[in-house]
Amino acid sequence: MDRHIAAQLATADAVRVWDERRAAGEVTSVVYVNELLDVARAEEASKLAIVNYRPRDDRESRLKLTYMSAYLIATRGTLIASEMNSILEQGGY
């Protein structure tokens, strides 16, 4: 979860920096988009690491479900069916 939070913060920082560089004319739109895709991929990989993590006990299972719920609410995101199934199967639900 710490990795995922760090990736989210890095994504926000990268977007800000690349927005400033693009606005200043330092980079082309293609470079801008490619850099943003890189940080988005890192954030997605971190999210998937949490989705696929197998909790060792009930406490970790509840922590994982709580974290994913908070993440989805904060981002107004959703999970694809396979991600949802992975979370539910690993939590014993």
BAPAMI-568030 format. One record per residue (C-alpha): residue number from 1; residue in three letters; z, y, x. Coordinates in pm, whole numbers, plus 32768, in hexadecimal, padded with zeros to 4 digits. Each point is the difference from the previous one (the first is absolute). Example, Ala and Ser with C-alpha at 12.3 -4.5 7.8 and 13.67 -1.06 7.14 Angstrom:
<node><num>1</num><residu>Ala</residu><up>830C</up><north>7E3E</north><east>84CE</east></node>
<node><num>2</num><residu>Ser</residu><up>7FBE</up><north>8158</north><east>8089</east></node>
***
This chain:
<node><num>1</num><residu>Met</residu><up>8000</up><north>8000</north><east>8000</east></node>
<node><num>2</num><residu>Asp</residu><up>8047</up><north>80EA</north><east>8121</east></node>
<node><num>3</num><residu>Arg</residu><up>7EA0</up><north>7FC1</north><east>8083</east></node>
<node><num>4</num><residu>His</residu><up>7F6F</up><north>8050</north><east>7EAC</east></node>
<node><num>5</num><residu>Ile</residu><up>80C6</up><north>8142</north><east>7FDF</east></node>
<node><num>6</num><residu>Ala</residu><up>7F94</up><north>8065</north><east>8160</east></node>
<node><num>7</num><residu>Ala</residu><up>7E95</up><north>7FB5</north><east>7FA5</east></node>
<node><num>8</num><residu>Gln</residu><up>801A</up><north>80D5</north><east>7EC7</east></node>
<node><num>9</num><residu>Leu</residu><up>808D</up><north>8122</north><east>80C9</east></node>
<node><num>10</num><residu>Ala</residu><up>7EF1</up><north>7FD5</north><east>8107</east></node>
<node><num>11</num><residu>Thr</residu><up>7EFB</up><north>8004</north><east>7EEE</east></node>
<node><num>12</num><residu>Ala</residu><up>8087</up><north>8145</north><east>7F73</east></node>
<node><num>13</num><residu>Asp</residu><up>800D</up><north>809C</north><east>815C</east></node>
<node><num>14</num><residu>Ala</residu><up>7EA2</up><north>7F8B</north><east>8055</east></node>
<node><num>15</num><residu>Val</residu><up>7F71</up><north>808A</north><east>7EBD</east></node>
<node><num>16</num><residu>Arg</residu><up>80A1</up><north>8152</north><east>8046</east></node>
<node><num>17</num><residu>Val</residu><up>7F85</up><north>800A</north><east>8169</east></node>
<node><num>18</num><residu>Trp</residu><up>7EA0</up><north>7F8E</north><east>7FAC</east></node>
<node><num>19</num><residu>Asp</residu><up>7FEE</up><north>80F5</north><east>7EDC</east></node>
<node><num>20</num><residu>Glu</residu><up>805B</up><north>811A</north><east>80F0</east></node>
<node><num>21</num><residu>Arg</residu><up>7F01</up><north>7F8B</north><east>8102</east></node>
<node><num>22</num><residu>Arg</residu><up>7EEF</up><north>7FE0</north><east>7EFA</east></node>
<node><num>23</num><residu>Ala</residu><up>8050</up><north>8157</north><east>7F70</east></node>
<node><num>24</num><residu>Ala</residu><up>7FEB</up><north>8094</north><east>815E</east></node>
<node><num>25</num><residu>Gly</residu><up>7EAC</up><north>7F5D</north><east>8030</east></node>
<node><num>26</num><residu>Glu</residu><up>807B</up><north>7F26</north><east>811F</east></node>
<node><num>27</num><residu>Val</residu><up>7F84</up><north>7EBA</north><east>7F69</east></node>
<node><num>28</num><residu>Thr</residu><up>7EE3</up><north>7F8F</north><east>7F24</east></node>
<node><num>29</num><residu>Ser</residu><up>8037</up><north>7F6D</north><east>7EA9</east></node>
<node><num>30</num><residu>Val</residu><up>7F9E</up><north>7EA8</north><east>8083</east></node>
<node><num>31</num><residu>Val</residu><up>8109</up><north>8007</north><east>8112</east></node>
<node><num>32</num><residu>Tyr</residu><up>80FC</up><north>8083</north><east>7F03</east></node>
<node><num>33</num><residu>Val</residu><up>7FBD</up><north>7EE6</north><east>7F0B</east></node>
<node><num>34</num><residu>Asn</residu><up>8008</up><north>7EF6</north><east>8110</east></node>
<node><num>35</num><residu>Glu</residu><up>8150</up><north>8077</north><east>8083</east></node>
<node><num>36</num><residu>Leu</residu><up>8095</up><north>8008</north><east>7EA3</east></node>
<node><num>37</num><residu>Leu</residu><up>7F80</up><north>7EA0</north><east>7FC3</east></node>
<node><num>38</num><residu>Asp</residu><up>80B2</up><north>7F89</north><east>813B</east></node>
<node><num>39</num><residu>Val</residu><up>8151</up><north>8086</north><east>7F91</east></node>
<node><num>40</num><residu>Ala</residu><up>7FCB</up><north>7F7F</north><east>7E9E</east></node>
<node><num>41</num><residu>Arg</residu><up>7FBA</up><north>7EA5</north><east>808D</east></node>
<node><num>42</num><residu>Ala</residu><up>8142</up><north>800B</north><east>80CA</east></node>
<node><num>43</num><residu>Glu</residu><up>80C7</up><north>805E</north><east>7ECB</east></node>
<node><num>44</num><residu>Glu</residu><up>7F5A</up><north>7EEC</north><east>7F35</east></node>
<node><num>45</num><residu>Ala</residu><up>804B</up><north>7EFE</north><east>810F</east></node>
<node><num>46</num><residu>Ser</residu><up>816D</up><north>8068</north><east>7FFA</east></node>
<node><num>47</num><residu>Lys</residu><up>800A</up><north>7FE1</north><east>7E85</east></node>
<node><num>48</num><residu>Leu</residu><up>7F65</up><north>7EA7</north><east>8010</east></node>
<node><num>49</num><residu>Ala</residu><up>8101</up><north>7F95</north><east>8103</east></node>
<node><num>50</num><residu>Ile</residu><up>810E</up><north>8050</north><east>7F00</east></node>
<node><num>51</num><residu>Val</residu><up>7F44</up><north>7F5A</north><east>7EE3</east></node>
<node><num>52</num><residu>Asn</residu><up>7FD4</up><north>7EC2</north><east>80CD</east></node>
<node><num>53</num><residu>Tyr</residu><up>815F</up><north>7FFF</north><east>8095</east></node>
<node><num>54</num><residu>Arg</residu><up>80C9</up><north>7ED0</north><east>7F97</east></node>
<node><num>55</num><residu>Pro</residu><up>8167</up><north>806B</north><east>7FB7</east></node>
<node><num>56</num><residu>Arg</residu><up>810B</up><north>7F23</north><east>809D</east></node>
<node><num>57</num><residu>Asp</residu><up>80F7</up><north>8022</north><east>7EE4</east></node>
<node><num>58</num><residu>Asp</residu><up>8040</up><north>80A3</north><east>7EAE</east></node>
<node><num>59</num><residu>Arg</residu><up>8074</up><north>8144</north><east>80A1</east></node>
<node><num>60</num><residu>Glu</residu><up>7EB9</up><north>8028</north><east>80C0</east></node>
<node><num>61</num><residu>Ser</residu><up>7F3C</up><north>7FA1</north><east>7ECA</east></node>
<node><num>62</num><residu>Arg</residu><up>80A9</up><north>8112</north><east>7F35</east></node>
<node><num>63</num><residu>Leu</residu><up>7FD0</up><north>80F8</north><east>811C</east></node>
<node><num>64</num><residu>Lys</residu><up>7E8D</up><north>7FAE</north><east>8012</east></node>
<node><num>65</num><residu>Leu</residu><up>7FD4</up><north>8024</north><east>7E88</east></node>
<node><num>66</num><residu>Thr</residu><up>80C1</up><north>8147</north><east>7FFD</east></node>
<node><num>67</num><residu>Tyr</residu><up>7F37</up><north>808E</north><east>8121</east></node>
<node><num>68</num><residu>Met</residu><up>7EB1</up><north>7F9B</north><east>7F6A</east></node>
<node><num>69</num><residu>Ser</residu><up>8064</up><north>808D</north><east>7EAD</east></node>
<node><num>70</num><residu>Ala</residu><up>8066</up><north>814B</north><east>809C</east></node>
<node><num>71</num><residu>Tyr</residu><up>7EBF</up><north>8009</north><east>80CD</east></node>
<node><num>72</num><residu>Leu</residu><up>7F25</up><north>7FC1</north><east>7ED0</east></node>
<node><num>73</num><residu>Ile</residu><up>80B7</up><north>8105</north><east>7F32</east></node>
<node><num>74</num><residu>Ala</residu><up>7FF1</up><north>8104</north><east>8116</east></node>
<node><num>75</num><residu>Thr</residu><up>7E90</up><north>7FC8</north><east>8046</east></node>
<node><num>76</num><residu>Arg</residu><up>7FA1</up><north>7FB4</north><east>7E98</east></node>
<node><num>77</num><residu>Gly</residu><up>7F56</up><north>7ED3</north><east>8097</east></node>
<node><num>78</num><residu>Thr</residu><up>7FC0</up><north>7EA2</north><east>7F88</east></node>
<node><num>79</num><residu>Leu</residu><up>7FEA</up><north>7EA9</north><east>8099</east></node>
<node><num>80</num><residu>Ile</residu><up>7ED4</up><north>7F1D</north><east>7FE4</east></node>
<node><num>81</num><residu>Ala</residu><up>803F</up><north>7EB3</north><east>7F56</east></node>
<node><num>82</num><residu>Ser</residu><up>8024</up><north>7F3B</north><east>8143</east></node>
<node><num>83</num><residu>Glu</residu><up>8104</up><north>80F8</north><east>8086</east></node>
<node><num>84</num><residu>Met</residu><up>80C6</up><north>7FEF</north><east>7EBD</east></node>
<node><num>85</num><residu>Asn</residu><up>7FF4</up><north>7E84</north><east>8004</east></node>
<node><num>86</num><residu>Ser</residu><up>8075</up><north>7FFB</north><east>8169</east></node>
<node><num>87</num><residu>Ile</residu><up>812C</up><north>80DB</north><east>7FB0</east></node>
<node><num>88</num><residu>Leu</residu><up>805F</up><north>7F3C</north><east>7ECA</east></node>
<node><num>89</num><residu>Glu</residu><up>7FDB</up><north>7EAA</north><east>80A5</east></node>
<node><num>90</num><residu>Gln</residu><up>80CD</up><north>8062</north><east>8130</east></node>
<node><num>91</num><residu>Gly</residu><up>8113</up><north>8092</north><east>7F2C</east></node>
<node><num>92</num><residu>Gly</residu><up>8027</up><north>7EC6</north><east>7F32</east></node>
<node><num>93</num><residu>Tyr</residu><up>7FA2</up><north>80B3</north><east>7EBD</east></node>
***
